[in-house]
Amino acid sequence: MRVFPKIIIASIILLLWSCGNSMKPPKGKTVFRYNESAGISSLDPAFARDQANIWADNQIFNGVVQLDNNLHIKPCLAKSWNISEQGKSYEFIIRSDIFFHDSEVFPNSIGRRMIASDLEYSLKRVLNPKTLSPGAVWLQNVVAKDELNNFKISALNDTTLIIELKEAFSPFLGRLSMPYFSVIPHEAVEAYGTDFGRKPIGTGPFYFKMWKEGVKLVLLKNPKYFEKENGNTLPYLDAVAISFIIDKQSVFLEFVKGNIDFMSGIDPSYKDELLQADGSLNPKYQETINLQTTPYLNTEYLGFLMKDNKNNILLDKRIRRAINYGFDRKKMMRYLRNNIGVAGNNGFVPVGMPGFENGETQGYFFSPDSTLKLLAEAGYPEGVGLPEITLATTSAYLDICKYIQQELGKLGIAIEIDMHQPASLRQMIANARIPFFRGSWIADYADPENYLALFYSPNHSPAGANYTHFKSAEFDLLYENARAETNDSIRQQMYRRMDQMIIDQAPVIILYYDQVLRFSSKDIHNLGINSMNLLSLKNVQKNK
């Protein structure tokens, strides 16, 4: 079998892509072009589980509420809302000037006005087990049911939507900002069935035009979009074109040549070309590329399984804390990640989360003396007699795990690294079969509760996301009280107490908090950036 050099393969990919690039908007039109190497599986918001789908869906659809770049909840389909004094009933006042995209599913192919019953339909569709939406889990345990076992979501009239909760749940509005709960027209689902994900119809700033799988997805400006900025009708762009080049080095070459307007994140294949050792932009690109950075709501960590096991040395808190003190996170970030991200010296809730911007939770710093003291207290002076500890990870994090292995070894803690395929490791972690593992948690919505839920005992895996099987009656009570607390200031204080409890009990080792990197051409303006790395293009402008 003949093996072709990588550069030839990259050239072939680009040639194939350019052949599919024939559907270009007329000259003079502003088109925002980006690439999605991972591909897009569906444009049905009920299945907007990964970033690729979410980014595309965010241009086509709207939800009841939305997040701004500071992750504050803002009106969207609902122009206002009222919450009952007990915090269990939400009344949304729906705008009356919103229309679905034009489509053959409507009379005369003209999009009709969106009304409150469309939101009722959309939310109940996600909650329907037949839909198989991964978004259902975020509402089904929160929304109340009536005597007929129907969820209490109801449109009183065209502009009023009522949602009743089982009990007060302060993060509820944050959950509603997730793309799963975007509004869709029932006519489209009835007409297209499961094919709706390839023929989407929403109310967003762009409407679906064409999708050639593996080549390109094109969205065009919605001339009837309802949002304005300083009196100007949004969006400013005429179109969005998404390509699907798999090879990331080829994507970088296309970006440098000006054929792509935007890239998110960094790949090892071009990291040292684009960035300097301190994470700043290479001076050779200062005149052509904009770099935006902000903390990313993604906590990278190592987890200890807290499940009872007489042979598990990691059940000893002193050992867990000794490991936490045993390596320099800032050094790790400097040499292994070009300082992309923030060293994990604070709590599990990442810096950048509203209320946690300054990293007030006191975490662990490199302290060899503390490690040796804790080992001695546990009966293993300088690590003598301490059994070897196995750390399970994937190839993507091997360099970090080897660094930790080397640093801990200097203090008498022997670490063996056990490599797994990502899917296999996730399954074993979910089934509580790995005593010590690498994990990460990216925020689903902008509330600290989303992170602290990983330590709530009713959420033990595999049913929930408590992969460490951490259990504390004090933590559980505080977590339940915080969810029901309607005073934001008091709730934030409770969140911080829980975060500090996690650090003190050490069921995890915080490695680092990731960072959002956005590269764009100098022709692009008002791109914005946020800690959830949500992509919103309605305010973006581009030089013609």
N, C-alpha and C positions, 0 to 999 in steps of 0.2 A: 504494500500500500504506500503510495507516494505521499510524503509529508511536505506541505507548503509552508514557507516562512510566514510568520505572523503578519508582517507588513503586507504580503500579497493577499492574505485572507481579509485584512482590513480594507484593502483597496476594492476587493470583490464586493464586500458588504456595502461600501459606499456607492459603488456602481449600481448595485441592485436598488439601493435606496433612491438614488437620483432618477432611476427609471420610473419609480413610483411617485416622483415628485412633480408630475405633469399637471396636477390639479392645483394651479397657483391662482390666487385672487388677481384681479386686474391691477395693472400698474397704478401706483398712487394710493393703494390701500395699505393700511398698517396691519401687519400680521405678526403676532407674537409666536415664536417658534421655540419649542423645547423638545427634548428627547425623553422617552420612557423606556429604559433598557429592560426593565422587568416585565414590560407588556401590561396590557389592561385586560382583565378577564370579563368584566361586565360593567355597563353603565347604569345598572339598576341600583339606586342608592341603598336599597335594602341589603345589598351585599358589598357595601363600601367598607371593607375590612382592612385593606392595606393602602399604603400611601399612593400608589399608582392610580387605583380606582378613586380614592378620595379626591385627589387633585382634579381629575377630569370632572367628577360629579359636582365639585364645588363651583364649576363654571356654568353648569347646566341647571342646577336645582337650588332651591332655597328652603330653609327651615323656619320654624316659628320665631326663633331667636338666632343670633349670630355672634361671633366673637370678633373684637377689633384686634389690632396688633399688640395691644397690652393684655389681651385675653380677658377683657371685661365683656360682660354680656350686654348686647345691644339689641334693639328691636329689629325685626326683619319682616316676615309675613304678618306678625302681630305688631301693631304700633304701640301697644301698651298692655299691661296685665295687672291683675289684682290678686293678692294672695290672702287667704282667710287668716284671721287672727290666730287660729290653731295651726296654721301652716299645712293644712291637709287638702285645701281646695284652691285650684288655680283657674282664674277666669282670664282668657286671652281675647283682646279686642282686635279683630282681624281687619287689615286694610281692605278697602273696596276698589282699589285701582290696579289690581294685579291680574294679569292674563297669562294663560298657558301659551306656549309656543304654537304657532300655526301648524296644523297637522291634518292629514286626511281623516283622522278619527273623529273630527268635529264637523258639524254641518258647514258646508261651503269651504271646508278646510281652513277655517278661521278659528284661532284659539279663543276659547270662552273665558269668562271671568272666573278667577279662583275664589271659592267661598269656604266657609268654615267646615262644611261637611266634607270637603276634599281633604282637609287635615285629619278629620276623624277617620275617614277611610284609610288614609296613608298610615297613620299610627296603628290602627287595628290590623292592617295588612302585615306590618312588621311583627306584631304580636301573635298573629295566626301561626300555629305550629306547621300548617301546610306550606307556608312561605319558606320556612327553613332559614330565616334571616338570623345571622349572628347578632344582630342588634336587639333581638327580643330580650336577651338576658338583662339588658340595661333598664328595661321598663317593667317586665313581668312581675318582679318581686317588689315593685314600688307602687304601681297603680292598683287601686282598689277594684273589687268585682262586686256585681250586684247579686241578687238571689238566684239569678239564672246563670251565674258564672260568666257573665259578660263583663269586659273591662269597662270601667266608668269613664269613658271618653265620649263626649256628646256635643254636637253643634246645636245650640239653642235657636240660632237663626243664621243668616248668611255671614254675620260678622262677629259672632260670639262662640267661642269654644271653651268648654268646661272639662277639666281633668281632675278627678278625685283620687287622692292617694290613700294608701292603707294607714299611714301615719306620717307625721311631719318629716320631710326629707329635704334639707336645705340645698344639697347639690343638684336638685331636680332640674333647674333651668340649665345648668351646665350640661347635664346629660342630653337635654333636648337640642343642644347645639350640635350634637353629633350628626353626621350626614345621613345615617340610617333613617332619620326621622324627617327627611325632606318631603315636600308635598309633591304628589303625582296625580294625574287625572285617571279616574277609574276607567274611562273610555279606552285609554291606551292599553291598560292591562287586560281588559276584556277583549280587545282587538288582537293584541300580539301575544298574549299569554307569556310563556317563559321567554319569548323572543324580545320582550320589552327591554331587556338589558342591551340589546343591539339596536333598538329603535326608541331611544329615550325621549320623553317629552316632559319638560319642567317649566319653571317660571324664571329661570336664571338669566344672567346677563348675556349668555351665549346659547345658541340653539344648535342641535346636532345637524350636520350636513352630510358627512360621509365617513366611513370607516373601512379601510382596506387592511385587514388583519396582517400584522407583521410589517406593514409599510407606513401607513399614515392615518391619523384621525383628524378631521377638520370640523371646527365649530365656527359659526358665524355670529356676528353681532345681532342681538335681539333689539329691534327698533322700538319695541313696546315695553322695554324694561322700566321698572317703577322707581328705582333709586336715582337720586341726583347728588351732585357734589358742587357746592357753591353755585347752584342754579343751573349747572350743566348736566344734561342727561347722560347717564352711564350706560354702557361702557364707552371708553374712548377708542379702543381698538376695533378694527373691522373684523378680525378673525383670529383664531388660535389654531395653530397647526402642530400636532404632536407626532413625532416620528418614533420609530421603534428599533433603532440601531442597538444591537446587543453588545457589541464590543465597545467598552468604555474608553479605550484609547482612541478609537475612531470618532467617538462622540466629542472628545476633547479637541481633536484635529478640526472637526467641523465647527466647533465653537470658536476656535482661534481664527479660522478662515472667515467667520462672520455668517455662517449658514445656520447657526443656532444662536438664539438670543440669551439663553439662560441655562445654568447648570446648578444643581444643588448637591452639596457634599463633595467629597474628594476621594479619588481612587488611587491606590498605591502606584499604578502605572504612570501617573503624571503628577503625583503629589510634590515631588522635589523640583519639578519643572515650574509649577505654578506658585508654590509657597516657599518661603524661606524657613530656616530652622526654627524661628520663633512664631511661625504660623501666619506671618504677614505676607502680603502679596509680593511676588517677585517684581522688582522695579522695572524689568523689561516690559511688563504688561500694564504699568500704571496709566498709560495714555489710552488704552483700549478697553480695559476691563474694570468694572466696579466689584469690590468685595464687601459683602455685608456679613456680619457675624452677630450672634446672640446666643445666650444659653439655650440649650435644647432640653425639653422636659423628657429626658431619657436618662435613667439611673442605671449604670452598669455596676454589677455587684457579684460577689461570691456568696452562695447560700449554704447554710448548715441545716441538715435535716434534724429537727428537734424531737422526732418520734422516738419513743422509749425503745432502747436497745442496749442491753448490758455491755455489749462489745463496742459500743460507739463512744470513743474517747472524747468526741466533740460535744457530747452532752454536758461536759464540764465547762461552765461559763468562763473559768480562768484560762482554759486553753483557747477558747474562741477569742477572748480579749487579747491574749498573748499574740495570736496571729494578727489581729487587727493592728497592734502596735509595731509589728515586725518588719515593715517595709515602707519606703519613702514614696508616697503617691506623687508628689510634685516632681521628683526625679524621674519617675515612670512616665509622666506626661511629657516631660521635656525631651527625653531621649527616644521614646517609642511612639509618640503621637504629635510631635512638632508643636506641643502646647495647644493642640486642638481639643478643647474641653477644659473642665475645671476639676482639679484634684478632689477626690471624695473625702474631704476632711470634715464634712458636716453630717446632716441626717439623711434618711432615705428619701424624704421629699426633696427634690432637686432645687438648687438655686435657679431662679427664673420663674418658679411657680408663684402666682400672686399670694403675697403674705410671707413668702420665703425668699424674697429677692436677695436679702443680705446674708443668707446662710446662718441664721441665729442658733440653730441646733449645734451643740458642741460635740463633734465627732472624734475620730482618732487621728493622731499625728505620729510620725515615726519616732519611736522611743525604745531603743534597745534595752535600756535599763528596766523599763516597765515590763517588757516581754520576759526578760530573765527573772524578774521578781515573781511574776505570775506563774511561770513554769516551776519555780522552786516551791511556791505555795501549793501547787497542784501535785507535788511529789516528784518532779522531774527536773532537778537542778541542772541548768545548762542543757536541758533536753535529754539527759541520760535516762534511758529506759523508756522514752516516749515512743510509742509505736509509729511506724510510717503512716502518713495520712495521704489518701488518694484524692486528687482533685480531677473531676470530670469536666471536659471542655470540648470545644470544636477547633478546627484548624485556624479559623479567623482570629482566635484569641490566644493562639499558642505562644506568641512572643510575650504577651503580658503575663501569662501563667508561668512561663520559664523564668521571667524576671523575678516574680514572687517566690518561685521555687529556690532560686539562687540566693535571694536576700534572706529568706527564712532559714535556709541551710546554714548560713553563717552564725545563726543564733541557736542551733541545735534542733531545729524543727525540720524533719525530713519530709519532703513532699514528692509524691509520685504523680505524674500527669497521665491521665487516661483519656485518650482521644476518641471521640464519637462523631458520627454523622449528625447534623443538626436535628433532623426529624427524630432520630432514635434517641438522642439526648433529651429532647423535649418530652417524649413519651415516658421515659424512665423517671424524669423529674416529676412529672404529673402523677405518676403512680408510686411516688415515695420510695424509689429504689436506689437513689443516689445520696450518700451521706454528705457529700461536699461537691458543689457544682457551681459553674458559672451561669449567671442569668442576667437579664436586663428587663426593665419595665419602661415602656413609652406610654405617656399619658393618653388615655382615651378621651378625657375631657379635663378642663382646666380647674380642677379642685383637688386639694391635698387628700381628700377622702379616697380618691382613686388609687393613691399609693398606699395609704394606711390600711385599705381593705385587704392587702396582701398579708396582714398579720392578725386579722379578725378570725377567731377560731371556727365559726360556722362556715368559713370559706376554705377550709382545708381541701387540698386537691385530693382526688381528681375532680370533685364537683365544683371547686372554686380555685382561686389563684393563690391561696396560701400554701406555697410550695415548700416552705420550711416547716410547716405544721407547728408554728409558734402558737402557744396557748397561754393566755394570762387573763384571769377573771377581771382584774383591774383594768387592763387595756380594753377588753370587750365592753365593759360598762361605760368607759369613757368614750369609746367609739360610737356606741349607740346613742349616748347623750349628745354627742357632737352632731350626729346626723339630724337629730331633731331640733337642735338649737337654731333659732331664727335670727339671733343677734350675731352679725358677722364678726364683730370684734371678739366676742366671747368664744365663738366657735374657733377662730384662729388660735386663740390661746390654748384651747383644748387640743387642737391639732399639734401644736408645738410640744405639749406635754407628752402626747403619744409618740411623737417622733423621737423625743429624748429617751423615752422608755425603751424603744427599739434599740437605740445606740447602747444604752446601759446593759441590756440583756444580750446584745450581740448575736442575734440569729443570722446576721448578714455581715459581710465586709463590703463597705462602699468603695468601689474602685475609682470611678469618676462620673461626673455629670457631662454628658455629651454637649456638643456645640453645633448650632446650625450655621452652615456656610452657604452663602449664595453668591454666585458669580454671574454677572450680567454685562452685556455690552454697554458702551457709553451712550448708545441711542435709546436705551430704556430708562424711563423715569417713573417714580412713585411705585416701584415694585413692592416695597415694604418687606418686613420680616417679623416673625413672631416665634415664640418659644415652643410652639407645637409644629412648626414648619408647615403650616397650612398655606396653600397657594391660592391667592385670590387675585384675579386679573382685571376686575371691573374698574379699578382706579388707575391701572397702568397706562402710560402714554409712551409712544414711540415716535422718534423722528422719522419722517418719510424719506 
